[in-house]
Amino acid sequence: MKSFSVTVPSEIVPAADDASAASKDEPAAGASSASKGSGSGPGAKTPDDGWPGPWFTVLAACVYALAALYQWRYPTSGLVEDEMTTLAIRRVNGVVRDAACGGWEMSDGTWSSFAGSGTAWHLGAIARERCGAKKLSHLAAAEVIDGRRVVVIGDSSARHVYAAIVRAAHANASAWSEARDMDAVANGEKHRDWEFPTPGVRGGGIAAFKWAPYAQNITSYLAEIERGEEPAPDVLVMGAALWHALHVRSEEEYLAALRGLKTQLAKTTAAVAATPASFASDGDGDGGDDGSGGGDDAEETPGRTRGAPRAFWLASTTTDPTLFSDAAKREHMTPKRVKAFNAVAIESGLVPPRPIAGAGVPSAEEEDAAPPPPPPPAAPCQPIDLERITTTCGWKCTKDGVHYKPEAYDAAASAVLNALRANPGWGVAR
């Protein structure tokens, strides 16, 4: 991959380990005995007999109040109030048409939470009811990418989504565990490329990761695919924003970078779509003995082309600056800045606009009075909203303020795989 230069204002010191947990108050000494008043009949429990006393009721009320306060401060709903309260739907000639299966809605859902941390991600109603999205078994996830090459390109958030895709498609949960990722980081391998075969009856697939922390890195890799220097993918999952926010600190520069990426993506997509299909991508062959889906030696199928790859863009995770030890991170990697940089991806045209809050299905009278507005320009990438997934996960979902528990990335991988399932004609033209 060719390198490029980016001006970095200052060196950024890596975040220190988590601060030690605050010490807990020692429980008070045993309460004084209460007198056994009237009304304590035979067999009634008293403080001396082990009855917790009125303080237990007070404690339970306090716990309930704290839980209610937490739910108000950190709502678990996947619908962000100012952006996703209502899906924008337009009815044309009496038929409801929307792009939910290819839009932001596939990332919608809610968390079951406990003690400040999301424990299970539940897919939203739109994804379930309109797109057939569901929690996929390992076999179902592997079938989605069987015989395909899935390439994830981007920063550390993208690497975690890649790990989640590998986990989803492998019955062996240790294919990529959190411990393995931590080992890679400890061994100085967090900024390296990865490639794993995935199982499947058609020879399996390939899941590859390319380290690319800047949008320009992604653009360079796409150019290499166009020139035939890298294997053609069937799925592209891309994402890079936080290094721009932290090191370059310019939304204008990021906008120009994403527009350049969008231009190159169009060229790469056209080049890949015109390449001959192989059994590794059309699902008609047996693949390699090593489960690689045929790899570079896959046999070409005369008269057929691969078709355009499906492209996804990962919105950046939100952040928690209170966990940063570095002043530059606390200043430039705030949730507000993350939201601004994620909005730039929409402005660039790389992903579609978010659904309009409050816009519902128009009535017949409204349709007669005025025609529906034209749809927004088609965007080349389907968004995967890591910002919303992590914002609603809870304050204990991250230990360092930027990387989240595996379940958050599993939710993003689920959105990718379900979006592919909802569009069975993706990849090779059929």
C-alpha positions as CSV (number, residue, x, y, z in Angstrom):
1,M,0.0,0.0,0.0
2,K,1.4,3.4,-0.9
3,S,1.9,5.9,1.8
4,F,1.0,9.5,2.0
5,S,1.8,12.4,4.3
6,V,-0.5,14.0,6.7
7,T,0.5,17.0,8.8
8,V,0.2,16.1,12.5
9,P,0.2,19.1,14.9
10,S,1.6,17.3,17.8
11,E,2.5,13.9,19.1
12,I,-0.4,12.2,20.9
13,V,0.5,10.2,24.0
14,P,-1.5,6.9,24.2
15,A,-4.2,6.8,26.8
16,A,-3.0,5.4,30.1
17,D,-4.6,2.4,31.7
18,D,-7.9,2.8,33.5
19,A,-7.7,4.6,36.7
20,S,-8.1,2.4,39.7
21,A,-11.7,2.0,40.8
22,A,-12.9,4.2,43.5
23,S,-12.7,2.6,46.9
24,K,-16.0,1.5,48.3
25,D,-17.3,2.6,51.6
26,E,-17.0,0.1,54.3
27,P,-20.3,-1.2,55.6
28,A,-21.4,0.3,58.9
29,A,-21.1,-1.6,62.0
30,G,-24.1,-3.8,63.1
31,A,-27.2,-1.8,63.8
32,S,-28.4,-1.5,67.4
33,S,-31.0,-3.9,68.5
34,A,-34.6,-2.8,68.1
35,S,-37.0,-3.6,70.8
36,K,-39.6,-6.3,70.1
37,G,-42.7,-4.2,70.0
38,S,-46.3,-5.3,70.0
39,G,-47.5,-7.1,67.0
40,S,-44.6,-9.5,66.7
41,G,-46.5,-12.7,67.2
42,P,-45.2,-16.2,67.5
43,G,-42.8,-17.0,64.6
44,A,-42.4,-13.4,63.6
45,K,-38.9,-12.4,62.5
46,T,-37.1,-9.8,64.5
47,P,-33.7,-8.1,64.0
48,D,-32.3,-10.6,66.4
49,D,-33.8,-13.5,64.4
50,G,-32.2,-12.3,61.1
51,W,-35.0,-10.0,59.8
52,P,-33.2,-7.2,57.8
53,G,-35.2,-4.5,59.4
54,P,-36.5,-1.2,57.8
55,W,-33.1,-0.3,56.4
56,F,-33.5,-3.0,53.8
57,T,-36.6,-1.4,52.4
58,V,-34.8,2.0,52.2
59,L,-31.8,0.4,50.5
60,A,-34.1,-1.3,47.9
61,A,-35.8,2.0,47.2
62,C,-32.4,3.7,46.7
63,V,-31.3,1.0,44.2
64,Y,-34.5,1.4,42.3
65,A,-34.2,5.2,42.2
66,L,-30.6,4.9,41.0
67,A,-31.6,2.5,38.2
68,A,-34.3,4.8,37.1
69,L,-31.9,7.8,37.1
70,Y,-29.4,5.7,35.0
71,Q,-32.0,4.8,32.4
72,W,-32.9,8.5,32.1
73,R,-29.3,9.5,31.7
74,Y,-28.2,6.6,29.5
75,P,-31.2,5.4,27.5
76,T,-31.0,2.0,26.0
77,S,-33.1,2.7,23.0
78,G,-31.3,2.5,19.7
79,L,-33.4,5.4,18.3
80,V,-31.7,8.7,18.9
81,E,-34.4,11.2,19.7
82,D,-33.2,14.0,17.4
83,E,-32.5,11.8,14.4
84,M,-34.4,8.6,14.4
85,T,-37.7,9.1,16.2
86,T,-39.7,8.3,13.0
87,L,-38.7,6.6,9.8
88,A,-39.2,8.8,6.7
89,I,-41.4,6.8,4.3
90,R,-42.9,7.9,1.0
91,R,-45.9,6.3,-0.7
92,V,-45.9,6.2,-4.5
93,N,-49.0,5.2,-6.3
94,G,-50.3,3.7,-3.0
95,V,-47.2,1.5,-2.5
96,V,-44.9,2.2,0.4
97,R,-41.3,2.3,-0.8
98,D,-38.3,2.9,1.4
99,A,-34.6,1.9,1.5
100,A,-34.7,0.7,5.1
101,C,-32.7,-2.5,4.3
102,G,-30.0,-0.4,2.7
103,G,-30.0,2.5,5.1
104,W,-29.4,3.5,8.7
105,E,-32.3,1.4,10.0
106,M,-30.3,-1.8,9.8
107,S,-28.2,-0.4,12.6
108,D,-31.2,0.3,14.8
109,G,-31.9,-1.7,18.0
110,T,-32.0,-1.6,21.8
111,W,-29.7,-2.9,24.5
112,S,-30.7,-5.0,27.5
113,S,-28.5,-3.5,30.1
114,F,-27.4,-4.3,33.6
115,A,-25.3,-2.2,36.0
116,G,-24.4,0.4,33.4
117,S,-23.4,-1.9,30.6
118,G,-25.3,-3.2,27.6
119,T,-25.5,-7.0,27.8
120,A,-27.5,-8.0,24.7
121,W,-28.3,-6.2,21.4
122,H,-31.9,-6.5,20.1
123,L,-32.5,-5.7,16.5
124,G,-35.0,-2.9,15.8
125,A,-38.5,-3.5,14.5
126,I,-37.9,-2.0,11.1
127,A,-34.9,-4.3,10.4
128,R,-36.8,-7.3,11.7
129,E,-40.2,-6.7,10.1
130,R,-39.1,-5.2,6.7
131,C,-35.8,-6.9,6.1
132,G,-36.1,-10.2,7.9
133,A,-33.1,-9.3,10.1
134,K,-32.5,-11.7,13.0
135,K,-29.8,-13.0,15.3
136,L,-27.8,-15.2,13.1
137,S,-26.4,-18.6,14.0
138,H,-22.8,-19.3,13.1
139,L,-24.0,-21.5,10.2
140,A,-26.3,-18.7,8.9
141,A,-23.6,-16.1,9.2
142,A,-21.1,-18.3,7.4
143,E,-23.6,-19.0,4.6
144,V,-23.9,-15.3,3.9
145,I,-20.2,-14.9,3.0
146,D,-19.6,-18.5,1.8
147,G,-17.6,-18.3,-1.4
148,R,-17.1,-14.6,-1.0
149,R,-14.2,-12.3,-0.1
150,V,-15.1,-9.8,2.6
151,V,-12.5,-7.0,3.1
152,V,-12.7,-4.6,6.1
153,I,-10.5,-1.5,5.7
154,G,-10.0,1.1,8.4
155,D,-8.9,2.0,11.9
156,S,-9.1,0.1,15.2
157,S,-13.0,0.3,15.2
158,A,-13.0,-1.3,11.8
159,R,-10.6,-4.0,13.1
160,H,-13.0,-4.8,16.0
161,V,-15.9,-5.1,13.5
162,Y,-13.7,-7.4,11.4
163,A,-13.1,-9.5,14.5
164,A,-16.8,-9.6,15.1
165,I,-17.5,-10.9,11.5
166,V,-14.9,-13.6,12.0
167,R,-16.5,-14.6,15.3
168,A,-20.0,-14.6,13.8
169,A,-19.0,-17.0,10.9
170,H,-17.1,-19.4,13.1
171,A,-18.7,-22.1,15.3
172,N,-15.4,-21.9,17.3
173,A,-15.8,-18.8,19.4
174,S,-12.0,-18.6,19.8
175,A,-11.6,-17.9,16.1
176,W,-11.1,-14.3,17.3
177,S,-11.7,-13.7,20.9
178,E,-11.2,-10.5,22.9
179,A,-8.2,-12.2,24.5
180,R,-6.7,-12.8,21.1
181,D,-7.2,-9.1,20.1
182,M,-5.6,-8.0,23.4
183,D,-2.6,-10.3,22.7
184,A,-2.2,-8.8,19.3
185,V,-2.2,-5.3,20.8
186,A,0.3,-6.3,23.5
187,N,2.6,-7.8,20.9
188,G,2.6,-4.6,18.8
189,E,0.4,-6.1,16.1
190,K,-2.7,-3.9,16.4
191,H,-1.6,-2.0,13.3
192,R,-1.2,-5.0,11.0
193,D,-3.3,-6.7,8.4
194,W,-5.2,-9.9,9.0
195,E,-6.8,-12.6,6.9
196,F,-9.0,-15.6,8.0
197,P,-10.8,-18.3,6.1
198,T,-14.4,-18.7,7.0
199,P,-16.3,-22.1,6.7
200,G,-18.9,-22.9,4.2
201,V,-20.3,-25.7,2.0
202,R,-19.1,-23.9,-1.2
203,G,-15.5,-23.8,-0.1
204,G,-15.8,-21.1,2.5
205,G,-15.0,-17.5,2.3
206,I,-12.2,-15.1,3.1
207,A,-12.4,-12.3,5.7
208,A,-9.5,-9.9,5.4
209,F,-8.6,-6.7,7.4
210,K,-6.4,-3.9,6.1
211,W,-5.1,-1.3,8.5
212,A,-6.0,2.1,7.2
213,P,-6.4,4.8,9.9
214,Y,-6.9,7.7,7.4
215,A,-9.4,8.0,4.6
216,Q,-6.5,8.5,2.2
217,N,-5.1,5.1,3.2
218,I,-8.5,3.5,2.2
219,T,-8.4,5.4,-1.1
220,S,-4.9,4.1,-1.9
221,Y,-6.0,0.5,-1.2
222,L,-9.0,0.9,-3.4
223,A,-6.8,2.1,-6.2
224,E,-4.6,-1.0,-5.8
225,I,-7.7,-3.2,-6.2
226,E,-8.6,-1.2,-9.4
227,R,-5.2,-1.9,-10.8
228,G,-5.4,-5.6,-10.0
229,E,-2.7,-5.4,-7.4
230,E,-5.0,-6.7,-4.6
231,P,-7.7,-9.4,-4.9
232,A,-11.1,-8.2,-5.9
233,P,-13.6,-8.1,-2.9
234,D,-17.2,-9.0,-2.9
235,V,-17.9,-6.9,0.2
236,L,-16.1,-3.8,1.4
237,V,-16.6,-2.5,4.9
238,M,-14.7,0.7,5.5
239,G,-14.3,3.3,8.2
240,A,-11.8,5.9,9.4
241,A,-12.5,9.1,11.3
242,L,-11.0,9.3,14.7
243,W,-7.4,9.8,13.5
244,H,-8.6,12.7,11.4
245,A,-10.3,14.2,14.4
246,L,-7.3,13.7,16.7
247,H,-4.3,14.4,14.5
248,V,-5.5,16.5,11.5
249,R,-8.4,18.2,13.3
250,S,-10.0,19.6,10.2
251,E,-13.5,18.8,9.0
252,E,-12.7,20.5,5.7
253,E,-9.7,18.2,5.1
254,Y,-11.8,15.2,6.0
255,L,-14.6,16.2,3.6
256,A,-12.0,16.5,0.8
257,A,-10.6,13.1,1.7
258,L,-14.0,11.4,1.7
259,R,-14.9,13.0,-1.6
260,G,-11.7,11.6,-3.1
261,L,-12.5,8.2,-1.6
262,K,-16.0,8.3,-3.1
263,T,-14.5,9.0,-6.5
264,Q,-12.0,6.2,-6.3
265,L,-14.7,3.8,-5.0
266,A,-16.7,4.4,-8.1
267,K,-13.7,3.5,-10.3
268,T,-12.9,0.4,-8.2
269,T,-16.4,-0.8,-8.2
270,A,-16.6,-0.5,-12.0
271,A,-13.3,-2.4,-12.4
272,V,-14.4,-5.2,-10.0
273,A,-17.8,-5.5,-11.6
274,A,-16.2,-6.1,-15.0
275,T,-13.8,-8.9,-13.8
276,P,-14.6,-12.5,-14.7
277,A,-16.4,-14.4,-12.0
278,S,-14.7,-17.3,-10.4
279,F,-16.2,-20.3,-8.6
280,A,-15.0,-18.7,-5.4
281,S,-17.5,-15.9,-5.9
282,D,-20.4,-17.4,-7.9
283,G,-21.0,-20.2,-5.4
284,D,-20.8,-23.0,-8.0
285,G,-17.5,-24.5,-7.1
286,D,-15.9,-26.3,-4.2
287,G,-13.2,-23.9,-3.2
288,G,-9.8,-24.7,-1.9
289,D,-8.9,-27.5,0.4
290,D,-7.8,-24.9,3.0
291,G,-11.3,-23.3,3.2
292,S,-10.0,-20.2,1.5
293,G,-12.8,-20.2,-1.1
294,G,-10.4,-20.8,-4.0
295,G,-8.2,-17.7,-3.4
296,D,-6.1,-16.5,-6.2
297,D,-6.2,-19.9,-8.0
298,A,-9.9,-19.9,-8.4
299,E,-11.2,-21.0,-11.8
300,E,-12.8,-18.2,-13.9
301,T,-16.3,-18.8,-15.2
302,P,-16.5,-17.8,-18.9
303,G,-19.1,-15.3,-19.8
304,R,-19.9,-14.2,-16.3
305,T,-18.7,-11.2,-14.3
306,R,-18.4,-10.8,-10.5
307,G,-20.8,-7.9,-10.2
308,A,-20.2,-4.8,-8.1
309,P,-19.1,-5.3,-4.5
310,R,-21.4,-4.3,-1.7
311,A,-19.9,-1.3,0.2
312,F,-20.5,-0.3,3.8
313,W,-19.2,2.7,5.8
314,L,-18.7,2.6,9.5
315,A,-19.7,5.7,11.4
316,S,-17.2,6.3,14.2
317,T,-17.9,5.1,17.7
318,T,-18.7,7.8,20.3
319,T,-16.1,8.6,22.9
320,D,-15.9,9.2,26.7
321,P,-13.3,11.9,27.3
322,T,-13.4,11.4,31.0
323,L,-11.4,8.2,30.5
324,F,-8.7,9.9,28.4
325,S,-5.4,10.7,30.2
326,D,-4.1,12.7,27.2
327,A,-5.2,16.4,27.0
328,A,-5.3,16.4,23.2
329,K,-7.7,13.5,23.2
330,R,-9.9,15.2,25.7
331,E,-10.1,18.3,23.6
332,H,-10.4,16.8,20.1
333,M,-12.1,13.4,20.6
334,T,-15.3,14.6,22.2
335,P,-18.7,13.1,21.4
336,K,-19.6,16.4,19.7
337,R,-16.6,16.2,17.5
338,V,-17.3,12.6,16.6
339,K,-20.8,13.6,15.6
340,A,-19.5,16.4,13.5
341,F,-17.0,14.1,11.6
342,N,-19.7,11.5,11.1
343,A,-21.9,14.2,9.6
344,V,-19.2,14.9,7.1
345,A,-19.6,11.4,5.7
346,I,-23.2,12.3,4.9
347,E,-22.2,15.7,3.4
348,S,-19.6,14.0,1.1
349,G,-22.3,11.8,-0.4
350,L,-20.6,8.6,0.7
351,V,-23.6,7.6,2.8
352,P,-27.3,8.6,2.6
353,P,-28.9,11.2,4.9
354,R,-30.4,10.0,8.1
355,P,-34.2,9.5,8.0
356,I,-36.1,12.8,8.7
357,A,-37.4,13.0,12.2
358,G,-41.2,13.3,12.4
359,A,-41.8,12.4,8.7
360,G,-44.3,9.7,8.4
361,V,-46.3,8.1,5.6
362,P,-48.3,10.8,3.8
363,S,-52.0,10.5,3.6
364,A,-53.8,10.2,0.2
365,E,-55.0,13.8,0.5
366,E,-51.4,15.0,1.1
367,E,-50.2,13.0,-2.0
368,D,-52.9,14.6,-4.1
369,A,-52.0,18.1,-2.9
370,A,-48.3,17.8,-3.6
371,P,-46.2,15.0,-5.2
372,P,-43.6,13.4,-2.9
373,P,-40.2,15.0,-2.9
374,P,-37.5,13.4,-5.1
375,P,-35.4,10.8,-3.3
376,P,-31.9,11.9,-2.2
377,P,-29.1,11.0,-4.5
378,A,-28.0,7.4,-4.3
379,A,-25.0,6.9,-2.0
380,P,-22.4,4.2,-2.8
381,C,-22.1,3.0,0.8
382,Q,-24.6,1.6,3.3
383,P,-24.0,3.2,6.8
384,I,-23.4,1.1,9.9
385,D,-24.1,3.4,12.8
386,L,-21.5,2.5,15.4
387,E,-22.1,6.0,16.9
388,R,-25.6,5.1,17.9
389,I,-24.8,1.5,18.9
390,T,-22.1,2.7,21.3
391,T,-23.9,5.8,22.5
392,T,-26.8,3.7,23.8
393,C,-24.6,0.9,25.2
394,G,-24.0,2.5,28.6
395,W,-21.1,4.1,30.5
396,K,-19.5,0.8,31.4
397,C,-19.3,-0.4,27.8
398,T,-15.9,1.2,27.3
399,K,-12.7,1.0,29.4
400,D,-10.6,3.5,27.5
401,G,-13.2,5.9,26.2
402,V,-12.9,4.8,22.5
403,H,-12.9,1.0,22.3
404,Y,-16.0,-0.9,23.3
405,K,-17.0,-4.3,24.6
406,P,-17.2,-7.1,21.9
407,E,-21.0,-7.0,21.9
408,A,-21.1,-3.5,20.4
409,Y,-19.0,-4.7,17.4
410,D,-21.1,-7.9,17.2
411,A,-24.1,-5.6,16.7
412,A,-22.3,-3.8,13.8
413,A,-21.4,-7.1,12.2
414,S,-25.0,-8.3,12.6
415,A,-26.1,-5.2,10.7
416,V,-23.7,-5.9,7.9
417,L,-24.6,-9.6,7.6
418,N,-28.3,-9.0,7.8
419,A,-28.1,-6.3,5.1
420,L,-26.4,-8.8,2.8
421,R,-29.1,-11.4,3.6
422,A,-31.8,-8.8,2.8
423,N,-30.3,-8.3,-0.7
424,P,-29.7,-11.8,-2.0
425,G,-28.7,-10.5,-5.4
426,W,-25.5,-8.8,-4.1
427,G,-22.1,-9.6,-5.5
428,V,-22.2,-11.7,-8.6
429,A,-24.8,-10.8,-11.2
430,R,-27.4,-13.5,-11.2
